[in-house]
Amino acid sequence: MLMPLDRLSPFYPGLMGVDGSDVPRGIRSAAQGVVYFVDASHPDASDAHDGTDPEHPLATIQEGIDKNNATIDWAVVPPYKGQNWIVIAPGVYDENLTPAYYCKMIGRGVARGDDCAAHVSPTAGSAMAGTGIALHLINMRFSANTAVPVLDFETFNSCVVEDCMITDHNAGLATIGLDMTSAGGSAILRSRFNYNTNPLTIGIRSTGAFYDCKVIGCEIHAVTTGIDLSAAGLCANALIAHNYIARPVTGINDGVGDTLVVDNWITASTAAITHAAAGTMCIANHVINNVAGAVELAATD
């Protein structure tokens, strides 16, 4: 006689000794790091949770940032044991965020959507402002409702903005998409500086260094300047390539002449590219000046 087969409940060992790490759903840990979950619409969302269990997420993104930053020990080198993650569910988050250090912030959903994105849209002020150090923003939507930069960084070092949407919101007042006082070793990749009501005045700006930084594969809509480095200092080893810049007065402005500007497609009302070393640092850019006429090659090899 055959005996019935008793099936045991599945065992999810997770990380032994870590509370909640045995649940079947969700990534619980990164390499030597912690994963925090944010979902304001979850029925059990609360900032009183530790945030590491997707079944009991945090209610606000800032709480996830605060918990991440509390793991940083500035007295040691490096100041982190492992890079943490903050995974954010779709929803509109009315928050003025400060940056997370040594952390990946990943939005679920579709960044190009509104209701289906992890969308940071404060009632007033910038979506994120402060000092950026090894911050990685992935697949998130950021907008501003008042006359401020959407993302406003004093320092922006070793950071990445990847596959994000940076835009105005219904008020149409946002000024600059990504504003930096100084940047080093950072990358802005495949992101859209688009608009809901009005184009941004400036897409990307650094008023200090832009050393070893990259802007690659972005779509930028702006009124005055797409990428503005006119007041920047050291821009050596910087690359601006394969971007699409639509109808500002000036597409790319590098007053220093350090950036390598390659294969960008730009239509501008006055000057597609203003570059102090255009003859040696600009290669095969496709431009239309005065928003009319045929496509020209600017500073081609």
ZAMARGU-4260 file (C-alpha; in steps of 0.2 Angstrom, whole numbers, plus 5000, padded with zeros to 4 digits):
<rodrens>
0) 5000/5000/5000 | 5007/5017/4995 | 5008/5030/5009 | 5003/5048/5005 | 5017/5059/5002
5) 5018/5073/5014 | 5024/5089/5007 | 5034/5100/5019 | 5032/5119/5019 | 5046/5127/5008
10) 5061/5133/5018 | 5069/5149/5013 | 5085/5151/5023 | 5089/5168/5018 | 5103/5175/5029
15) 5104/5166/5045 | 5101/5177/5059 | 5093/5192/5049 | 5076/5195/5055 | 5063/5192/5041
20) 5076/5185/5028 | 5067/5169/5027 | 5051/5176/5017 | 5049/5169/5000 | 5046/5186/4991
25) 5059/5199/4987 | 5078/5201/4987 | 5083/5202/5005 | 5102/5206/5004 | 5115/5213/4992
30) 5133/5207/4993 | 5137/5211/5011 | 5123/5224/5011 | 5105/5227/5016 | 5090/5229/5005
35) 5077/5241/5011 | 5059/5241/5004 | 5048/5256/5002 | 5029/5255/4997 | 5018/5269/5002
40) 5002/5260/4996 | 5006/5243/5005 | 4993/5240/5019 | 5006/5237/5031 | 5018/5251/5026
45) 5026/5260/5041 | 5042/5269/5045 | 5042/5260/5061 | 5047/5244/5052 | 5066/5240/5049
50) 5062/5240/5031 | 5071/5224/5026 | 5055/5214/5024 | 5045/5217/5008 | 5029/5211/5017
55) 5032/5225/5030 | 5039/5239/5020 | 5043/5257/5024 | 5031/5271/5020 | 5043/5284/5015
60) 5059/5285/5004 | 5067/5296/5016 | 5066/5283/5030 | 5075/5271/5019 | 5088/5284/5015
65) 5090/5288/5034 | 5092/5269/5038 | 5105/5267/5024 | 5115/5282/5030 | 5115/5276/5048
70) 5125/5261/5042 | 5139/5272/5036 | 5154/5273/5047 | 5164/5288/5042 | 5178/5284/5054
75) 5184/5269/5044 | 5190/5267/5026 | 5179/5262/5016 | 5165/5269/5027 | 5153/5255/5022
80) 5153/5236/5024 | 5143/5233/5008 | 5133/5244/4996 | 5114/5244/5002 | 5099/5245/4990
85) 5083/5254/4992 | 5069/5246/4982 | 5054/5258/4979 | 5037/5253/4973 | 5027/5263/4961
90) 5018/5278/4968 | 5019/5297/4970 | 5030/5302/4985 | 5028/5320/4991 | 5045/5321/4998
95) 5060/5332/4998 | 5074/5319/4999 | 5092/5321/5005 | 5104/5309/4996 | 5108/5291/5001
100) 5127/5288/5002 | 5135/5272/4995 | 5118/5266/4990 | 5107/5260/4975 | 5090/5267/4974
105) 5080/5257/4962 | 5062/5262/4956 | 5050/5248/4951 | 5038/5251/4937 | 5041/5262/4922
110) 5050/5278/4925 | 5042/5286/4910 | 5025/5285/4917 | 5017/5295/4931 | 5006/5284/4941
115) 5016/5268/4937 | 5033/5275/4942 | 5042/5277/4958 | 5039/5296/4957 | 5046/5308/4969
120) 5036/5324/4967 | 5036/5336/4982 | 5023/5350/4984 | 5037/5363/4985 | 5056/5362/4983
125) 5068/5350/4975 | 5065/5331/4974 | 5082/5328/4980 | 5095/5340/4987 | 5112/5339/4996
130) 5128/5330/4994 | 5129/5315/4982 | 5143/5302/4986 | 5142/5285/4977 | 5123/5287/4975
135) 5116/5276/4960 | 5098/5281/4955 | 5090/5268/4943 | 5073/5269/4934 | 5065/5283/4945
140) 5055/5298/4940 | 5059/5315/4948 | 5049/5331/4946 | 5047/5348/4954 | 5032/5359/4956
145) 5040/5375/4960 | 5054/5386/4952 | 5069/5376/4958 | 5081/5362/4951 | 5073/5345/4951
150) 5089/5337/4957 | 5101/5350/4966 | 5118/5343/4972 | 5132/5353/4980 | 5144/5339/4977
155) 5140/5325/4965 | 5155/5312/4966 | 5155/5294/4960 | 5136/5295/4957 | 5126/5287/4943
160) 5109/5293/4936 | 5103/5278/4925 | 5087/5276/4915 | 5078/5290/4925 | 5065/5304/4920
165) 5069/5321/4926 | 5055/5334/4923 | 5043/5348/4928 | 5026/5343/4935 | 5009/5351/4932
170) 5015/5368/4938 | 5028/5369/4924 | 5040/5379/4935 | 5055/5368/4937 | 5071/5377/4932
175) 5086/5364/4930 | 5085/5346/4928 | 5101/5341/4937 | 5111/5355/4945 | 5128/5352/4952
180) 5140/5364/4961 | 5154/5351/4958 | 5155/5334/4950 | 5168/5320/4949 | 5168/5303/4942
185) 5149/5303/4939 | 5138/5297/4925 | 5121/5302/4918 | 5116/5288/4907 | 5100/5285/4896
190) 5090/5297/4906 | 5076/5309/4899 | 5075/5327/4904 | 5058/5329/4897 | 5043/5341/4901
195) 5025/5339/4906 | 5020/5357/4905 | 5036/5368/4900 | 5053/5362/4895 | 5067/5364/4908
200) 5077/5380/4907 | 5093/5370/4908 | 5094/5351/4907 | 5111/5347/4915 | 5122/5360/4923
205) 5139/5360/4933 | 5145/5377/4940 | 5161/5369/4946 | 5171/5354/4941 | 5165/5341/4929
210) 5180/5330/4930 | 5179/5312/4923 | 5160/5313/4921 | 5150/5306/4907 | 5133/5311/4899
215) 5129/5297/4887 | 5113/5292/4878 | 5101/5305/4886 | 5086/5315/4879 | 5086/5333/4884
220) 5073/5346/4881 | 5077/5363/4887 | 5074/5382/4884 | 5091/5390/4887 | 5105/5376/4887
225) 5104/5357/4886 | 5121/5354/4895 | 5129/5369/4903 | 5147/5369/4908 | 5150/5387/4904
230) 5154/5392/4922 | 5163/5375/4926 | 5181/5373/4930 | 5190/5357/4928 | 5182/5346/4915
235) 5196/5335/4910 | 5192/5317/4905 | 5174/5321/4903 | 5163/5314/4889 | 5147/5320/4881
240) 5141/5307/4868 | 5126/5300/4859 | 5114/5312/4867 | 5098/5320/4859 | 5095/5338/4863
245) 5080/5347/4857 | 5078/5366/4853 | 5087/5376/4867 | 5096/5392/4863 | 5113/5382/4865
250) 5114/5363/4865 | 5131/5360/4873 | 5141/5374/4881 | 5159/5370/4887 | 5168/5386/4890
255) 5183/5377/4897 | 5185/5366/4881 | 5190/5350/4891 | 5175/5339/4887 | 5176/5327/4872
260) 5159/5329/4863 | 5155/5315/4851 | 5140/5310/4840 | 5127/5321/4848 | 5111/5325/4838
265) 5106/5343/4842 | 5094/5356/4836 | 5096/5373/4843 | 5089/5390/4840 | 5106/5399/4840
270) 5121/5388/4843 | 5121/5369/4844 | 5138/5368/4852 | 5148/5381/4860 | 5165/5374/4864
275) 5182/5382/4868 | 5191/5368/4859 | 5178/5363/4846 | 5192/5360/4833 | 5200/5347/4843
280) 5187/5340/4855 | 5171/5339/4845 | 5169/5324/4833 | 5155/5320/4821 | 5141/5329/4830
285) 5125/5331/4820 | 5117/5348/4822 | 5104/5360/4815 | 5107/5378/4820 | 5092/5391/4820
290) 5080/5376/4821 | 5080/5376/4802 | 5089/5369/4787 | 5099/5353/4784 | 5108/5343/4797
295) 5126/5348/4797 | 5142/5339/4804 | 5149/5350/4818 | 5168/5348/4821 | 5170/5331/4811
300) 5185/5321/4809
</rodrens>
